[in-house]
């Protein structure tokens, strides 16, 4: 569907930072989309090993530093987003 709309870039936000958001971000980059992870627009619950805030910070740092897909994944706050 995204290809039929000629989509080239995606902005990702949502719930379950360490599951759905992480997988969607990686999958989109692997499929050739330029990905922006909206760093302050995803969340998760506290876990036994880390708080939700720690998990969000980890995902922002980890996903924002992946270069293996050939396109950068940017992790930026919503206030920094500019549409052309």
C-alpha positions, 0 to 999 in steps of 0.5 A: 500500500505504501509503495502504491502511494509513492511513500518514501519516508515514514514517521513512527510513533506508538506503544510498546517501544521495545516491541512494535515500535522497534520492529516497525522501525527496523522493518521500514528501514529494511524495506528502503523507507527513510525513517524518523522515529518520533523520540517523544511519541512512543512509550512502554510500561516499566519492566522488572529490568528497566523503567519505561523511560529507560526503555524509550531512551534505549530505543531512541539511542539504539535505533537512531544509530543503526546504519546497516540498512543503508538509510539513516534512522533519525530519532527526533522529538516531535517539535523538531519535525518539519514537513516540506 
